[in-house]
């Protein structure tokens, strides 16, 4: 978990939700932002809360796995 952000993980990130997100739930979703060195995941209800940081290769493996389910 990333509890404090550094310059690369600062406010300039472009966060997005999945197009599969249920719009009836409002902000009940996770958001993802990519940098050159990490893919960050956060709770859309807690924008200033902790972020999970993954290596891009780990994220790609997770997405491939999840898309098969």
C-alpha positions as CSV (number, residue, x, y, z in Angstrom):
1,X,0.0,0.0,0.0
2,X,1.2,3.5,-0.7
3,X,0.3,5.7,2.2
4,X,2.2,8.8,1.2
5,X,2.6,9.9,-2.4
6,X,5.8,11.0,-4.1
7,X,6.0,13.3,-7.1
8,X,5.3,10.5,-9.6
9,X,2.2,9.4,-7.7
10,X,0.9,13.0,-7.1
11,X,-2.2,14.8,-8.1
12,X,-1.4,14.8,-11.8
13,X,-2.6,11.2,-12.1
14,X,-5.6,10.5,-14.4
15,X,-7.8,8.1,-12.5
16,X,-10.5,6.1,-14.2
17,X,-13.2,3.5,-13.4
18,X,-14.1,0.5,-15.4
19,X,-16.7,0.8,-18.1
20,X,-18.3,-2.2,-16.4
21,X,-18.8,-0.2,-13.2
22,X,-22.4,-0.2,-12.0
23,X,-23.6,3.5,-12.4
24,X,-26.5,2.9,-10.0
25,X,-24.0,2.5,-7.1
26,X,-22.5,6.0,-7.4
27,X,-18.9,5.8,-6.2
28,X,-18.9,2.2,-5.1
29,X,-16.0,1.2,-7.3
30,X,-12.2,1.1,-7.5
31,X,-10.3,3.5,-9.7
32,X,-7.0,2.9,-11.5
33,X,-4.2,5.2,-12.6
34,X,-1.0,4.3,-14.5
35,X,2.5,5.7,-14.2
36,X,5.6,4.6,-16.0
37,X,6.6,2.4,-13.1
38,X,3.3,1.4,-11.4
39,X,-0.4,0.9,-11.7
40,X,-2.2,2.4,-8.7
41,X,-5.6,1.2,-7.4
42,X,-7.8,3.2,-4.9
43,X,-11.3,3.1,-3.4
44,X,-13.4,5.7,-5.3
45,X,-15.2,6.6,-2.0
46,X,-11.9,7.5,-0.3
47,X,-9.8,9.5,-2.8
48,X,-7.2,10.5,-0.2
49,X,-7.0,7.0,1.3
50,X,-4.4,4.3,0.8
51,X,-3.5,3.2,-2.7
52,X,-2.3,-0.2,-3.8
53,X,0.7,0.0,-6.1
54,X,1.5,-2.9,-8.6
55,X,4.2,-3.4,-11.1
56,X,2.8,-3.0,-14.6
57,X,3.6,-6.7,-15.3
58,X,1.7,-7.8,-12.2
59,X,-1.3,-5.7,-13.2
60,X,-1.3,-7.2,-16.7
61,X,-1.2,-10.7,-15.2
62,X,-4.1,-9.8,-12.9
63,X,-6.2,-8.3,-15.8
64,X,-5.6,-11.4,-18.0
65,X,-6.6,-13.7,-15.1
66,X,-9.7,-11.7,-14.2
67,X,-10.9,-11.5,-17.8
68,X,-11.0,-15.3,-18.0
69,X,-13.4,-15.5,-15.0
